[in-house]
Structure formats: structure tokens, C-alpha cells
Amino acid sequence: MKITKRQLRRIIKEETSRLLKESTQHPYDLAAEQAEDRSSSSDVQDEIYIDVSATLGDNHPLAQRISNLIDGQDADYFDLLEEIEWAAADGTAPANIKDRLLAMGSFE
């Protein structure tokens, strides 16, 4: 099967975009994404909650927000990862929170 130059350019552009996206993601995000490929989104959500509550405590506002999102079934694991980002950005969670979560090794 032959491909045209236009098709090849499109393929290269899409693949480059995908690689750039992956390279800018935190390793914890990538690990969660890979874990979702092996199990379910709800399992990944539970692991994220377990990691956050073990790292910061059950009473921490971030752990409570994540718990509420899971209980309300309004979010997927991407939303939980965004919550972690926002908490780190606004100072309610440590700036290195994702590094600490990754060190727990839940998604290995």
C-alpha cells in the first residue's frame, strides 16, 4: 500500500504531537494512564485517592475533594489529576506532590 506525501506529513504531525504531549506529562500522570489500560478507571481513581490520603492525610482538603469527586461519580481519573495540579498551584498541596505520589509506586 502506498501512502502519499500528504498522508505521511499528517502521520508525522500526529505522532509528533502525541510524543510532545507525553513528554510534558508528569510521570505520575503517565503511570495512571498506563494503569487505566490494564484495569478500570475506577480502580485508578481509587489508587489516586489512596496515594493522596496516605501522603497528605484523610482530612487534607485535597483528599476530601478527591473523595467527593469519586463519591459523586462526576469525575474520571483525569479530573483527579487536574485537582492535584490545581492544589499544587494554589499552595494547598506541596509543589512536589506528584513526585511524592509517584514514589509510592502504586501504578507499577
URBEL-V940443 format. One record per residue. N is the residue number from 1. RES is the residue in three letters. OMEGA is omega in radians with two decimals (* if undefined). NEAR is the number of other ideal C-beta (glycine too) atoms within 8 Angstrom. D_FIRST is the distance of its C-alpha to the first C-alpha in Angstrom with 2 decimals. Layout:
((N | RES | OMEGA | NEAR | D_FIRST) (N | RES | OMEGA | NEAR | D_FIRST))
This chain:
((1 | MET | 3.12 | 2 | 0.00) (2 | LYS | 3.00 | 3 | 3.77) (3 | ILE | -3.12 | 6 | 6.65) (4 | THR | 3.08 | 6 | 10.05) (5 | LYS | 3.14 | 5 | 13.20) (6 | ARG | 3.11 | 6 | 14.68) (7 | GLN | 3.13 | 8 | 12.19) (8 | LEU | 3.10 | 9 | 12.61) (9 | ARG | 3.14 | 8 | 16.33) (10 | ARG | 3.13 | 8 | 16.55) (11 | ILE | 3.13 | 9 | 15.06) (12 | ILE | -3.14 | 8 | 17.47) (13 | LYS | 3.14 | 8 | 20.27) (14 | GLU | -3.12 | 8 | 19.97) (15 | GLU | 3.10 | 8 | 19.89) (16 | THR | 3.11 | 8 | 22.78) (17 | SER | 3.13 | 8 | 24.72) (18 | ARG | 3.14 | 8 | 24.39) (19 | LEU | 3.09 | 8 | 25.57) (20 | LEU | 3.12 | 8 | 28.42) (21 | LYS | -3.14 | 8 | 29.50) (22 | GLU | -3.10 | 8 | 29.64) (23 | SER | 3.13 | 6 | 31.54) (24 | THR | 3.11 | 5 | 34.13) (25 | GLN | 3.06 | 9 | 34.77) (26 | HIS | 3.12 | 7 | 37.76) (27 | PRO | 3.09 | 8 | 37.12) (28 | TYR | 3.10 | 12 | 39.14) (29 | ASP | 3.12 | 10 | 36.79) (30 | LEU | 3.13 | 10 | 33.77) (31 | ALA | 3.11 | 12 | 35.70) (32 | ALA | 3.12 | 14 | 36.53) (33 | GLU | 3.12 | 9 | 32.94) (34 | GLN | 3.11 | 9 | 31.88) (35 | ALA | 3.13 | 13 | 34.89) (36 | GLU | 3.08 | 12 | 33.89) (37 | ASP | -3.11 | 5 | 30.60) (38 | ARG | -3.09 | 5 | 32.86) (39 | SER | -3.12 | 6 | 35.60) (40 | SER | 3.10 | 6 | 36.61) (41 | SER | -3.14 | 8 | 37.32) (42 | SER | 3.06 | 6 | 40.99) (43 | ASP | 3.12 | 10 | 41.19) (44 | VAL | 3.09 | 14 | 39.89) (45 | GLN | 3.14 | 13 | 42.43) (46 | ASP | 3.13 | 9 | 45.18) (47 | GLU | 3.11 | 12 | 44.33) (48 | ILE | 3.12 | 15 | 44.38) (49 | TYR | 3.14 | 13 | 47.77) (50 | ILE | 3.13 | 9 | 49.09) (51 | ASP | -3.10 | 11 | 48.07) (52 | VAL | -3.12 | 15 | 49.62) (53 | SER | 3.09 | 12 | 52.79) (54 | ALA | -3.12 | 6 | 53.22) (55 | THR | -3.03 | 9 | 52.82) (56 | LEU | -3.08 | 9 | 54.85) (57 | GLY | -3.11 | 6 | 56.86) (58 | ASP | -3.07 | 6 | 56.77) (59 | ASN | 3.13 | 5 | 59.02) (60 | HIS | -3.12 | 11 | 56.98) (61 | PRO | 3.12 | 7 | 55.85) (62 | LEU | 3.11 | 14 | 52.17) (63 | ALA | 3.13 | 14 | 52.40) (64 | GLN | 3.10 | 10 | 54.21) (65 | ARG | 3.14 | 10 | 51.65) (66 | ILE | 3.11 | 14 | 48.80) (67 | SER | 3.13 | 10 | 50.86) (68 | ASN | 3.11 | 8 | 51.56) (69 | LEU | 3.13 | 12 | 47.92) (70 | ILE | -3.13 | 12 | 47.02) (71 | ASP | -3.14 | 6 | 50.04) (72 | GLY | -3.12 | 7 | 49.28) (73 | GLN | -3.12 | 5 | 45.70) (74 | ASP | -2.98 | 5 | 44.81) (75 | ALA | 2.95 | 11 | 42.40) (76 | ASP | -3.04 | 7 | 39.43) (77 | TYR | 3.06 | 12 | 39.25) (78 | PHE | 3.12 | 7 | 37.75) (79 | ASP | 3.12 | 10 | 40.99) (80 | LEU | 3.10 | 15 | 43.04) (81 | LEU | 3.07 | 12 | 41.32) (82 | GLU | 3.08 | 8 | 42.07) (83 | GLU | 3.12 | 12 | 45.67) (84 | ILE | 3.10 | 16 | 45.92) (85 | GLU | -3.11 | 9 | 44.64) (86 | TRP | 3.14 | 8 | 47.17) (87 | ALA | 3.09 | 13 | 49.97) (88 | ALA | -3.13 | 13 | 49.30) (89 | ALA | -3.11 | 6 | 49.17) (90 | ASP | 3.04 | 6 | 52.42) (91 | GLY | 3.12 | 5 | 54.22) (92 | THR | 3.05 | 6 | 54.84) (93 | ALA | 3.12 | 10 | 52.73) (94 | PRO | -3.13 | 6 | 52.59) (95 | ALA | -3.12 | 4 | 50.09) (96 | ASN | -3.05 | 7 | 48.60) (97 | ILE | -3.11 | 15 | 48.33) (98 | LYS | 3.05 | 13 | 44.64) (99 | ASP | 3.13 | 8 | 45.32) (100 | ARG | 3.11 | 10 | 48.15) (101 | LEU | 3.11 | 14 | 46.08) (102 | LEU | -3.12 | 11 | 43.32) (103 | ALA | 3.12 | 6 | 46.05) (104 | MET | 3.04 | 9 | 47.00) (105 | GLY | -3.08 | 6 | 43.83) (106 | SER | -3.04 | 10 | 43.34) (107 | PHE | -3.14 | 10 | 39.55) (108 | GLU | * | 4 | 39.15))
